[in-house]
Amino acid sequence: MDEQVFFIKKIRAKSTSYSIILQNENGPCAIVAICNTLILCDTPMAQFIEGKSSVSSQELQVKLIEMLYNMDEVADDIVFSLVPRISEGLEVNPKLDGTFASSNELKIFEAFKIHLVHGWVLGKTECSQLDIADENLASTSYEEFCSDQFGDNPNDELKRFFETFSGQLTLTGYMELLSAIEPGVFAVLFWNNHFSTICQNEGRLCLLVTDLGYKEKYNICWEVLDISGAGMLLNPDFEESNSHIESDAQLAQQLASKYRSNQKGSIPQDPSNVSFQRTETDQRDHTDNHNIAGMNVSNSSSKNTSRKTSQKNGKSNNRKQKKQSKTEINCHIM
């Protein structure tokens, strides 16, 4: 992947000011969400970004590796080798109990003490709504569902759930997110095949707005997430952004409409459309390039991708050098 360049937006709230990284037209969202969460947690990433008007993906990777080296507990080699892949995409496999199936990629979030969450949860409400008798299906991962649908006896209840909640958010999941993310906590949400920085403010879940179209809209910083999806725009102080002109509202509607219409991450009616070789492409306005289990989500034209991406060498010959300083991360992790 060619090196990406991201614009930086200055945010001024009543009590503080900070800078955030914006999603560019062709770049992945994983590195944006991770770095913005680290910025809001007031880690060295915040000082690194301050005063810049733009930053490259390579610069962000170097800073992330530097932070890993300076932590009290230095991450293992697998984490260092995965850092370059943050700019290319991360593979995650959500389970219907609100967790993720174990994978090396999760170690990146663990190393930076970032809580990764999702709301694609099967609970009693959804079981009742869809007449699902087996509540144990909540332990199913998305990858297991895809495998099941290729089997001799596919589970109709699972298929019904994934078809109904293809938007990757349920009422049970939404309520669990409200409970898990305490006020003042910044986490990363995986939703609609997209990684976003999320927090809670006064009982509302709020997503950090990183669309490039809002670069000059300084009174727009957060977007409320409710059970029907993203909606109301808020200013940096989490107040309704009512000072923007009509064009701002039109822009929001256009972005939301285009984003949702381009979503290809829903469960296909025909499971044969699911490719375990990651050849199916997702043309999205947010232009991510990450994977849910065996599905490839990309902003580029369809291309074959090997099952395992070659890991770049993240190991340094100076690993044992004396540390200059220690990195402390306090994201109020649950």
Sequence and secondary structure as in RCSB ss.txt:
>XXXX:A:sequence
MDEQVFFIKKIRAKSTSYSIILQNENGPCAIVAICNTLILCDTPMAQFIEGKSSVSSQELQVKLIEMLYNMDEVA
DDIVFSLVPRISEGLEVNPKLDGTFASSNELKIFEAFKIHLVHGWVLGKTECSQLDIADENLASTSYEEFCSDQF
GDNPNDELKRFFETFSGQLTLTGYMELLSAIEPGVFAVLFWNNHFSTICQNEGRLCLLVTDLGYKEKYNICWEVL
DISGAGMLLNPDFEESNSHIESDAQLAQQLASKYRSNQKGSIPQDPSNVSFQRTETDQRDHTDNHNIAGMNVSNS
SSKNTSRKTSQKNGKSNNRKQKKQSKTEINCHIM
>XXXX:A:secstr
    EEEEEEEE SS EEEEE   SS  SHHHHHHHHHHHTT HHHHHHTT SEEEHHHHHHHHHHHHHTBSS  
 HHHHHHGGGGGT  EE BBTTS B   TTHHHHHHTT  EEEB    HHHHHHHT   GGGGG BHHHHHHHHT
SSS  HHHHHHHHHTTTSB HHHHHHHHHHS TT  EEEEETTEEEEEEEETTEEEEE   GGGTT TT  EEEE
ETTEEEEEE TTSSB  SS HHHHHHHHHHHHHHHHT   S  SSGGG  TTS      SS   EEETTEEE SS
S     SS        TTTTS  S  B       
